[in-house]
Amino acid sequence: MGTARAGTDWNMTQDNMERATCHGWAWAALGVSLSVTSSSALAAELSAYSKLPTYEDVTLSPDGTRAAFITTVGEQRNVVVQSFVSSKEVHRIAAGDQKLRRITWAGSDRLLLLAENRISAPGFQRPFDMSTIHSYDLGQRKTEAPLMWIPGSQNIALGMPIVRAGADKPIVYIPSVPFGGSDPMVLYDIDFGRRSGRIALSSPADYAEWLVNGAGAIVGESGYKQSNQRWSLRLKLGERWTEVQSGTYSLDFPDVVGFAPEDGWAVVRRVPEDNDSLQLISLQDGQWGKVLEEARRADRYILDMSTHKLIGGVRLANERHYFFFDAAEQAAWNQVERAFPRESIELVSSSDDRKRLVVRVFGEKSGAVYALADLATNQLNVLGNYYAGIEPADIAGVKTIRYPAVDGLQINAYLTVPRGVTPKNMPLIVLPHGGPQARDVPGFDWWAQALASRGYAVLQPNFRGSSGFGKDFLAAGYGEIGRKMQTDLSDGVRYLSDHGIVDPKRVCIVGGSYGGYAALAGVALQQGIYRCAVSVAGPSDLRAQIESTGSMAQNYSQRYWARYYGVTDASDPLLDSLSPAKHADAINVPVLLIHGKEDRIVSFRQSYDMASALKRARKPVEFVELTGEDHWLSRAMTRAQMLEATVTFLEKNNPPR
């Protein structure tokens, strides 16, 4: 099935009252205390870190008068709307135990909710997980499923709705799948006034994205078919749709970002892993224009959500650096940053005029908090902690470090050190990220913070093959799963040991998804580095994992993994040599396996077979099955089960004291 990719809107973070006031900002806390307790205070209970976030996906209404966010109590999710006029909660939308993923505004009086649900559909033998869209009318206090207004359609969304202000009412398009149609994707035009919808555009692509201008007109479509590996860009030239660019790409096809700052041009990232290649394309004839030099090496792009024009970006190496093309907007952002010295600050959302910004701040003095920055009044209003029950005194410090890999490649990493602890001869947990084409970022990481709260230093390396460090660093990971991507982790252990920061005899490795594979490989393909390993939903048999995705020639996912494995065929014997399940007899330390039984990304069978292999080899293994859980640890109860089992296992096999 296809997917739609939307542009990134403004994104930020916050700081503490004393510092903000010193830089010309006045704080107006909305019922939240920012008092900083002594660093010697005990950390919060482990359960505080495993809860689902209290504030999630905070987004401002277009006029900036209200904020909506997802909040969870136990397993029950709600969408809350808070007014900045009355400083009160004005709406609460009960979503039950649905997995709410995103929310967005369609005008200032309607919210659109993207949820993930298990559904049944005609033509499918068994239920499957799919995103659904729901609309909440703030005036009528009514929730509906707009895709169900369309005869013959299903409430299945292939991405977030595309919303534009329109001349007199919001214009909303929802990417979906047509049942009975010949094309895999359609873009529905939703009319909320008439409670109806129609097909605005049908696409033969498996992955698609659309250029929709500020007036709500669809002017371009980019599509990719994984079977023939063909990418194309169509533009609406006059009344006709015309293919203006195309090419064959095994994996890295171009990405349409949005509209250029100047009229008449769109912006395309021509080679996705090369952040230097942002280029203009003419909307009049489809010819390539200049490269946007001012946006070089941006990892994320900032778009004006009214016009969808590119206005800036974010460069993210070790810290976030925001840049804006307009000098006044850059000055405004710099003012916000000065309110948060030495804090990690992230722009989350903004009003359409960008006079009000929601920012997310992380730091030892501030804790982990959302706040509203009002640029017109220089007011900073605290919205609340990411997680209820985690105060600044419960937050461990995070330091950026760099160390050389065995071949000299510089690896960037984050080191979390328990609060109030001298960084010397500490017990260490290596916590590699998933992906692997992803990265750890500065800010609050609930898993790392939870482990640090129990007395462990936590190392999160951005090993080769991680994104965000340029195309050469990314490409250095190709063919290196189980090899240099693995030694990049142990090189970090060596570096910290050589500097006396950690005790090399008290190191374990923990990870989820690809990080779970790395944890298993760390004790199956390497020896003498880790005294225990925890794999959460990690692949253990690479051949089975790659075969589960289908034909390599026709499947994008399989080609992605083949690139990192360094194989061209699923029968390559190299896959067995890199599979921990095939080397269970080499493991000589305790292993904990944790896996959700409803995982549709990495099969539950991967951990089941790993546990069986370890038992046959008479190796120490524990296996925790998470009933009803997916790949993402979306349930509060099973997330707590995972964290409790992990910490109990670590404290048994690698005591922190």
Secondary structure, DSSP 4 states (H G I P E B T S, - for coil): -----PPP---EE---HHHHHHTT-EE--SS---PPPPTTSPPPPHHHHHSPPSSEEEEE-TTSSEEEEEEEETTEEEEEEEETTTSSEEEEEEEET-EEEEEEESSSSEEEEEEEEEE--TT-SS-EEEEEEEEEETTTTEEE-GGGGSTT--S-BSSPPEEE--SSS-EEEEEE--TT-SSSEEEEEEETTTTEEEEEEEE--SEEEEEE-TTS-EEEEEEEETTTTEEEEEEEETTEEEEEEEEE-SS---EEEEE-SSTTEEEEESSTT-TT-EEEEETTT--EEEE-GGGTT-SEEEE-TTT-BEEEEEEESSSEEEEESSHHHHHHHHHHHHTSTTSEEEEEEE-TTSSEEEEEEEETTTEEEEEEEETTTTEEEEEEESSTT--GGGPPEEEEEEEE-TTS-EEEEEEEE-TT--SSSEEEEE---SSSS----SS--HHHHHHHHTT-EEEEEE-TT-SSS-HHHHHTTTT-TTTHHHHHHHHHHHHHHHTTSEEEEEEEEEEETHHHHHHHHHHHTS-SS-S-EEEES----HHHHHHTT--TTT-HHHHHHHHHHT-SSTT-THHHHT-GGGGGGG--S-EEEEEETT-SSS-HHHHHHHHHHHHHTT--EEEEEETT--TT---HHHHHHHHHHHHHHHHHHS---
